[in-house]
Amino acid sequence: MGFFDFLKGADLAIDLGTANTLIYMKGKGIVLREPSIVAMDKGSGKVLATGNEAKRMLGKTPEKMSAIMPLRDGVIADFEAAEKMLEIFLRKALRNSTWVRPRVVIGIPSGITQVERRAVRDVALRVRSREVYMVEQSMAAAVGAGLPVEEPTGSMIADIGGGTTDVAVISLAGIVRSKTIRIAGNEMDEGIKSYMKNRFNLLIGERSAEHIKIDIGSAYLTEDSREMDMKGRDLKKGLPKNVTISEKDVKEALEPVVRLIIDAIKDTLEETPPELSADILERGITLTGGGSLLKNLDKRVSEEIGLPVTIARDPLSSVVIGAGNILENLDLLKKLSVG
């Protein structure tokens, strides 16, 4: 690709997620995938690290530094940190070019307020974007998962991200019914941290909780129950301590979050028009987002709701792939962009 071809093809789709940020470049696919974390000097506000490098610092920074997750529950919690982080990510995606002012499509949770939407738009405009379009994450995820969003048939998706779970019924390029709860992957981690504190008197960090969730987390117990050792700080003695935690323990820790996600899916189904319900009965429910990778979550949802449940082929990338596909289809972009 020549330089001027690069300039013409530099439009971007962004999944600015609570846990991870992904950037898709028109004509090239996903060009960046980094944790949504920025490490800063507390005194000067200077950025010391972003993404993977900053994630390694979580819970380990000295007093003069802080590792920040600038998005919480799917929305911007720290505007300055989010702006600095996104600017660095865009520079990486655009090969440090100062010539390019890309058109940008960003996925946003369905349930956020106008003020929260404006914050996302403002951050994108302040980091050299030429135009900013926003699409709802559930719609982008549905497009990325290959669902027939423009057809007169009902499709149901549950996008379980880091900060929010977006559930939607889609037909004719529109969201017919939706529900957003600010409960998702991060709440799973918090549930594990609280359980370890209450059950074992062990204090662990966010990275350790995520490690437990990925390694032995499950929404449905099987006979093959696994165990793992976990190190932390003994809350009574204040000293390092090691405990063995089982898959059964982790299921118990995750149960309140899993319950709320299933209830959100049920609530959305109960409000769905009967003609679309018939389509969903036939097609089932599609799960996307990192939270959908919790072991046996699809099996648990299917058993409780009585419908077939499938996980998208690339659930971690569904939103940004869908936003990228929308970016490359001007007619679809006009239909799906929201103010």
N, C-alpha and C positions, 0 to 999 in steps of 0.2 A: 504494500500500500504506500503510494507516494504521500508527500506532506499535505498537499491540497486535498487529496482524497481523504486523508485522515481528518482534516478540518471539517469536511462535509459530513463525515460519518461519525462525528464526535458526540452526537446527542446521547443522553444517558437516562437510564431508568435506575432508581435508587430504592432499595428496601432499607429505610432508616429504622432499624429495629432496636428494641430495648437491649437485646443480647448481642446481636451481630448486625453489621452494615454490609450490604452487598450492592455492587454497582455493575450494571449491564451497559455495554456500549453498543450502539446501533451497528449492526453488521459484524460484530466481533463476539458477542455473547458476554458472559460474566468475566469482568476484568479485575475485580477486587472482592475479597471476602475477608473481613476482619472483625474482631470483637468490638463492640461499641464502647470503648474504654479509652480515656485519655489521662495520662499522668502529667501533673503540673507542679511547678514550684509555687508554694503557697505565698511567698513574698512578692515575686515579680509577676506571677501569672503566666510565666513562660511554659510552653509545652515541652515536656521532656521525652515523652513517648506516646504513641497511639497504638491501638489495635492489639496484635499478638504480643508485642513487646510490653505494652502497658498492662495486659492481662497477667503476665508473669509477676508483676509488681503488686497485684491485689493483696491486701492484708500484710504486706511486707515493707511498706514505705517508711522511711524515717520521718520525724516530726515535721521537717520543713517541706515534705512532699506529700501529695495526695493523688491517689488513683481514683478517678471519678467515672461513674457510668452516667452520662448526661441525660439519658432517657430513662424514665420510670413509667411503668404501666402504659407503655406505648406512646407516651407524649414527652415533649421536651421539658425536663425539670431544671436544667442548668443551661440557659441560652448561650452564655459566653463559651462554655466548654464545648457545647454541641457545635457551635459555629467554627471553633478552632479545629475540632476533630474532623468535621466534614470538609473543611478547606484542605486539610492535609490529605484526606482520602481522595478528593477530587484531583489534587495535584498528582497523586500516584496514578490514578486512572487515566489521566490525560498526559502522562509522561512529562510532567512539570512544564507543559506548554503554557505560556502567558498569553498566547494569541487566541485561544479558544474560549468562546462564551457559549456553552452548550444549552440546548433546550433540554429540560429535565422533567421526567415524570416520577413522582414519588408516591409510594403506597402509604395510606393513612388508615388507622382503625375506624370502623364505621361509627362508633359511638362517641367520638371526641367532639368537643365544643368548638364554636366558631373561633374563640380566642386561641384554642390549641391548634386549630388549623392554620390560623394566621401566623403563629409562631413557627410552624414548619415552613410555610411559604417564605417568611422573612429570612430565616436562616439560609434557605436555598438561594434567595435573591442576593444576599450579602456575600455569597462566595462565588460570584462571577457567572451565575446562571443567566441566560438570555431570556428565557421564558420558563415558567414553572406551572406544570399541570399536576393535579392530585387525583388519584384514583383510590377507591376503597380497597383495603387489603384483601378482603374476602373475594371481591371481584377479580383482582389481579391474581390471587391464588387459584381461583377457578379457571381462569384463562391459562395460567401456567401448568395446571394439572390436566389440561386438555378437555375440560368440560364444554359442552355445546352451549355457551352462554347466550348466543344470539338466536337460538332456536326457540320455538314456542313449546318448550318442554321444561319441566322442573328439574333443577339440579341443586343438590344440597352440599355445602362445604362447611367444614369446621377447621379454621386456621388457628392452631394453638402455638403461639409464638413465645417470646420471652416474657412480655409484659401483659399481653391481652390474648383472649380467645375470641375470635370473630366467627360467629355462626351465621350463615345466610342461605336463603332459598332464592335462586336466580332463574329468571326466564326473560326472553326477549331483550337481552342486554340491560336488564334492570334488576335491582334487588327488591324482591317482593316482600320478604320478611327477613329481619335480621336481629341479632342480639350480640352485644359486646359486653364481656365481663373482664374486669382488670385482674384476672386470675389466670395464670399460665405457668410457664416454665420456672420463672423466678420464684413464684409462690411455692412451687414444689421444693425448690432449694431451701426456702425459708422454713417450710414444714419439716424438712429433714434436720435442719439446724435446731429447731425448737424441740424436736423429738429427742435428739441426742442430748440436749441440755436437761430435759425433764426425766428421761429414762436412765441415762448413764452419767449424769452430772459432768458431761463432757462438752467443752466449748470448741466448736470447729468453725472454720471460715467458709466463705461462699464457694471457693474452688473445691474444697473438700466435699461439701454438700453436693455440688454438681457431679463430682467424681463418683460418689455413692449412687446418685440417681442413674447415671449412665451405666455403671457396672452391674448393680444388682437391683435397681428400681423396677417395680412391676405393678401393674394395675389389677393383676389377676394371679393368684397363687397357683403354682403347679407342684407336683410331687418333687420335682427336681429343685428344691430350695437351696439357694447359694448363700455363702457367707463371705465376709471380707473383714480385714483388720483396719481400724481407723485410729489415727493418732490425733490428739488434741490436748487441751489444757483441762486438768481436773479442777472443777469449780470450787471444791471444798479445800483442797490442799494448795491449789495454784501451781501445781507441777505438771510436767508433761505426763500423759497417760495414754495407754493403748487399750482399745476395747474391740471385741468381735461383734459385728452387727450382721443380722440375717436378712434375707429377702422378705421374710414375714414382718420384721421390724420396719423395713422401708415401706412396705405396702401400707402398714398402719399409719406411718408418718405422712404418706401421700394421699390417703383416703379422703380427707376433707376437700382437697383440691380436685381430685378425680370426680368426686360427687358433684361439685359445683359445675364442672365442665359438662358432665352428663345431663344435669338439670337444665343447663343453658340450651343444649341440643333438644331436649324434650320440650321446653317452653316454645322454642321456635317452631317445632313440628306442630304443636297444638294450635298455633296461630296461622298455619299454612292453609290456603284455600284447598278444598277437596280435590279439584282436578290436578293440582300440582302434587298433592299428597300421593295420588295414584302413580304419578311418574316416579316419585322418590321411592315408593314401595318397590317399583321395578328396578330402578337404577341404583338405589342405595345411597349411602353417605360417603363422601370423600374426606379424609383427614389430611391436613398439610401442617407445615410448621415443625420446628424442632420438638415441641411437646408431643407430637403424634408418634415420635419414635420411642416413647416410654413403652417398655415391653408389655405386650398383651393388652394395650389400651384399646386397640381395634376390636379385639375379642370381647372385652368387657362392655364396650359401647354397643356392639351388635347383640350381645346377650340381653342387656337391659332394655334396649329399645325395640328389638325384634326386627331389625332391618340389616341387610348386608352392609358391611363397612369395609372400605379399602383405603390403603395409605397411598398417597400420590407417589409417582415413580421417584421424584427427587423432592421430598417434602421440605428440606431446608432451603431450597432455591425457588419454590413455586411462585412466591410473590414477585421476586425480581425478574424471573423468566416471563411471567405473565405481564408485568409492567413493561418489559422490553418488547414483547409481542405487540402490546397496545401502542407503544411508541412508534413501531414500524408500520402501523396501520392508521393513517390519519383519520379515516372515517370512524373507526372504532374508538380512537382517542377522543373525538368530538362527542361521541355517544356516552362514554364512560367517565369523562373528567367531571370532578365535582368542585364547587367553589370553596 
